[in-house]
Amino acid sequence: MLSARKSEHLKICLEKDVSSAATTGLERYRLIHEALPEMALADVDLSTEFLGRRLQAPLLISAMTGGAAEAREINRRLARAAQEFGLAMALGSQRAALETPALMSTYHVRDVAPDILLLANLGAVQLNEGYDAETCRRAVESVRADALVLHLNPLQEALQAEGDTNFCGLAEKIEQLCQSLAVPILVKEVGYGLSLSAAQRLYRAGVWGLDIAGAGGTSWSKVEAYRARTREEAEVAAAFTDWGIPTAEALVTLRAAWPDWPLIASGGIRNGVEVVICLALGANLVGMARPLLQAAAESYEALCSRLRIILRQVRIAMFCTGARTVADLNPTHLAKRDAYGTP
Ligand SMILES: Cc1cc2nc3c(=O)[nH]c(=O)nc-3n(C[C@H](O)[C@H](O)[C@H](O)COP(=O)(O)O)c2cc1C
């Protein structure tokens, strides 16, 4: 059943309009053009460090897939590209493989991506469904990941007829896991953002860093509305198409609260200019999911082309902002558009 759901999610995300009715909030910012950058375009250095690893660019291929036959090739294409471009990559939820070991190979990418920063992925709610530190350790080791990302997805689960909706006591279980797992733990949402109060509890729990996965990109209420078996289920989901904390709003709030806590900005990032705006707002890394899935589903070449376009946009945006390195970017490079969107 889980594997069938993974296939349905992939198919819907590739074929239907599943964009949130909310915007990321990034459109409220623009990078201040610097007509005198005093450097050459080639001087721009996109490299950065995250989780103690050097990346060639501050980009993460966000958690998407695994656990279905067609996911295997997509994961391998994403991983090959991450290796080629020196990016980080997260796998999709590994629950399917933990429950059906025959599906494990759909997550195996280390043979094509021996050097990448690779993140394992599980739903935090599974800690209330029998998963313990040993299960999490197996998830990490089975794919030779460098860290574990737990996703929080209460709305997504609530909209699924078969969803796991007992989110009681999770902060404490995450805290115990942080103490017993040998690799760092990060926590993400799946497209509705992380609030200040959630982040405060996760910080106290000892979580290494957060991935905001805010509103404005892929909307799981839209995905689940397409999967609905009855009109009633679809109508329930329909009220949530603009739900969530926009990516920019969550990023600004959390960065103001923790100047140094590692933060990944994601949720609705669609081009390299938006990547640079997120970096200027304080993100350490920027994640993208569905646009890369669409390219990867087409072909490896289409994925490489998409990444070349995004990285070229990042380079040019940094050049024309006068920022030579990722660390140079800060809020002084940004202006706010007024309420009418005019600069
Ligand atoms: C097909 C698909 C499957 C996903 N599966 C997972 C998952 O298993 N675990 C997870 O943490 N996030 C998952 N996500 C959420 C993404 O990691 C990301 O947070 C979200 O899609 C918002 O990013 P986007 O607007 O760039 O797509 C999935 C997204 C897509 C499109």
Ligand as a Chemical Component Dictionary entry (heavy atoms), coordinates in Angstrom:
data_LIG
# 
_chem_comp.id                   LIG 
_chem_comp.type                 NON-POLYMER 
_chem_comp.pdbx_formal_charge   0 
_chem_comp.three_letter_code    LIG 
# 
loop_
_chem_comp_atom.comp_id 
_chem_comp_atom.atom_id 
_chem_comp_atom.alt_atom_id 
_chem_comp_atom.type_symbol 
_chem_comp_atom.charge 
_chem_comp_atom.model_Cartn_x 
_chem_comp_atom.model_Cartn_y 
_chem_comp_atom.model_Cartn_z 
_chem_comp_atom.pdbx_ordinal 
LIG C1  C1  C 0 6.927  13.680 -5.039 1  
LIG C2  C2  C 0 7.358  14.269 -3.733 2  
LIG C3  C3  C 0 7.601  13.419 -2.668 3  
LIG C4  C4  C 0 8.009  13.928 -1.425 4  
LIG N1  N1  N 0 8.317  13.055 -0.423 5  
LIG C5  C5  C 0 8.857  13.531 0.722  6  
LIG C6  C6  C 0 9.343  12.629 1.723  7  
LIG O1  O1  O 0 9.264  11.419 1.570  8  
LIG N2  N2  N 0 9.894  13.158 2.837  9  
LIG C7  C7  C 0 9.998  14.520 3.020  10 
LIG O2  O2  O 0 10.544 14.958 4.051  11 
LIG N3  N3  N 0 9.533  15.387 2.105  12 
LIG C8  C8  C 0 8.989  14.929 0.965  13 
LIG N4  N4  N 0 8.571  15.823 -0.004 14 
LIG C9  C9  C 0 8.554  17.259 0.299  15 
LIG C10 C10 C 0 9.756  17.999 -0.272 16 
LIG O3  O3  O 0 10.947 17.558 0.331  17 
LIG C11 C11 C 0 9.628  19.526 -0.079 18 
LIG O4  O4  O 0 9.689  19.835 1.300  19 
LIG C12 C12 C 0 8.332  20.093 -0.647 20 
LIG O5  O5  O 0 7.999  19.452 -1.848 21 
LIG C13 C13 C 0 8.433  21.590 -0.904 22 
LIG O6  O6  O 0 9.423  21.869 -1.855 23 
LIG P1  P1  P 0 9.089  22.282 -3.387 24 
LIG O7  O7  O 0 8.078  23.399 -3.305 25 
LIG O8  O8  O 0 10.415 22.705 -3.977 26 
LIG O9  O9  O 0 8.531  21.077 -4.062 27 
LIG C14 C14 C 0 8.166  15.338 -1.246 28 
LIG C15 C15 C 0 7.917  16.184 -2.343 29 
LIG C16 C16 C 0 7.529  15.682 -3.567 30 
LIG C17 C17 C 0 7.287  16.628 -4.702 31 
# 
loop_
_chem_comp_bond.comp_id 
_chem_comp_bond.atom_id_1 
_chem_comp_bond.atom_id_2 
_chem_comp_bond.value_order 
_chem_comp_bond.pdbx_ordinal 
LIG C1  C2  SING 1  
LIG C2  C3  SING 2  
LIG C2  C16 DOUB 3  
LIG C3  C4  DOUB 4  
LIG C4  N1  SING 5  
LIG C4  C14 SING 6  
LIG N1  C5  DOUB 7  
LIG C5  C6  SING 8  
LIG C5  C8  SING 9  
LIG C6  O1  DOUB 10 
LIG C6  N2  SING 11 
LIG N2  C7  SING 12 
LIG C7  O2  DOUB 13 
LIG C7  N3  SING 14 
LIG N3  C8  DOUB 15 
LIG C8  N4  SING 16 
LIG N4  C9  SING 17 
LIG N4  C14 SING 18 
LIG C9  C10 SING 19 
LIG C10 O3  SING 20 
LIG C10 C11 SING 21 
LIG C11 O4  SING 22 
LIG C11 C12 SING 23 
LIG C12 O5  SING 24 
LIG C12 C13 SING 25 
LIG C13 O6  SING 26 
LIG O6  P1  SING 27 
LIG P1  O7  DOUB 28 
LIG P1  O8  SING 29 
LIG P1  O9  SING 30 
LIG C14 C15 DOUB 31 
LIG C15 C16 SING 32 
LIG C16 C17 SING 33 
# 
